[in-house]
Amino acid sequence: MTTNDKSKEAHQLVKKNKEEKLKYNIEKIVVPIQGDMLPDVKIYQDFNLAVIREMAKENNIKVETKAFPTFNDINIALERGDINVIPGIVQTYKKEEFALTYSYFTGVIYLSNGEQLDSEKSYSMLVRKTDDELYNFFNDMISKFNETGKLKELQIQYLGERNHLK
């Protein structure tokens, strides 16, 4: 193989990798944050946001946050299309116009003093059923991050010893 052939092969590999990264036609993901959270619960919100930011970063997608006073306001914002996703939704959430992604966190939610705040549940991301591309993006990235250990790494970084890692 000549130097020129090696160069072409390397160029094609770089081009293929770029195409794979840009396979989603998503420019921006708007994520809600809730302002009235206890510091112990805010840690989980920070974890959720970090997961989305890492997914977006790998695909050159911008992430924007929007603050809301209550969870009910967040639900209304998703219905209206003011935001794209609600992370940290329990798998049993049922509302016909929404779709749940694969679970990206399963565990008990603990306060910093070790007290259990919520029993063990599996948490997903909630998107509108009409947002097929976003739904597929999150499911693809959750699968990838599970395979590569990135989800566990983020869980350790943000939740530390607070949760039993699975």
N, C-alpha and C positions, 0 to 999 in steps of 0.2 A: 504494500500500500504506500503510495507516494505521500509526500507532505501535503500536497494539494488535496488529495482524497481524504486525509485525516482532518484537514481543516473544514472541508465540506461536511464530513460526518459530524464533527463537533458543532458546526453551525446548525445543522438539521436537528441535533439533539437539543440545543438551546432553544430553537424555534418551537420544537414539540413541547418542551417544558413550559414555555411562555403560553402556548395555546391551551395547554391543560389548565394552567392557572387562570386563564381568562375565559374559561368555558361558561361561566355564569354571566348573564347579562344583568348584573346588579351594580348600580353605581353607589348606592348608599343604603345603610340600614339604620333606621331610627329606633332606638331602644329607650324604654321608659325607665326613669328612676323615681323612687318614691321618697319624698322628703321627710316624712314624719316617722322614720324607722328608728327603733332602738339601736344603739351601736352594735349590740350582739347580733342583731338580725341584718344590719347593714353589711356585715362581713359576707353574708351569703349573696346579697345583691352585688357586692364588689366581685365576688367569684363569678356570678352569672355574666356580668359585663365583661370580665376578663376573658371568659371562654369565647364570647361573641367577637371581641376585639381580635383575639388570636386567629379565629377562623377568617375574619375579614382581612386581616393583614396578609395572610397567605394567598389571598385572591385579589389583592389591590382594591378592596372595597372600603369606602369611607364609612365610619361609624359616628353617629351623632346621638347624643342623649337629650331627652326631654323630661323635665321634672313635672311630677303630678302630686297633688296632696294626698290622694287616697287610691287604693287599689281599684275601686269602682270607677274612678276617673280614668285609670289606665285601660280598663276594659272598654269603656266608651271610646277612648282614643283609638284602640285597635279596630273597633267596629267602623269608625269613621274613616280609617286609613291615615290618621295622623301619626301613627307609629307602625312599625312593621312586624314586631314580635314582642311577646311577653315571655321572658325566661323564668324558670323556676316554678312552673305550673305542675301540679300533681297530676299523675297519669289518669286519675279517675275524672278529671274535669270534662264535662260534657256540655257542649253548646254546638248546635248544628252547623253554624257558619264558620267554625274554626277547625283547624287541624292540629293535632299534636305530633311533634317530631319524636324520634327515638329518644329514649331516656338518656340523659347525659350525666345524671347524678342520682345515686341511690344511697340514702343514709338517713340517720336520725339527725335532727337539728338540735344543737346544744347551745346553751348560753356559755359565756366565758368561764363561769364558776363551775361548769360541769353538769349543771342541771339540764335535764332533757326538756326542750321546748315543744318538740313535735316528734311523733313516733316515726319509725323507718318508713320512708316512702320513696317512690321513684319520681324524679322531676324531669320535665320536658320543656320544650319551647312551643309557644302557641302562635300560630300564624293564621291569617285568613285562608280559607280553602281556595280562594281565587288566586293566591300567590304561589302558584305551582313551583316557579323557579326558586323562590326563597325557601320553600318547604324542602325541595330536593337538595338545595345547597346545604341547609342545616343537617339534613339526614346524612348526606355524603360526608360532611366534615365531622359529624359526631362519630360516624363509623371509622373514619381515618384517625381521629384523635384517640379513639379507644384502642385501635391497633398499634399506634405509635407510642402510646403511654402519655400523650400530651394532656389528656383529661386528668389523669392521676397526678401528673406533675403540677397542674394548676390547682387541683384540690389540695395538695400538700402545701403549696405556696400560699394560698388564701385561707384555707381552713385549718391547716396544721394538724395538731393533735386533737383538735376539737371533734373530729369525726373519725370513725373507724373506716379505714380505706379498704375498698373492695377491689 
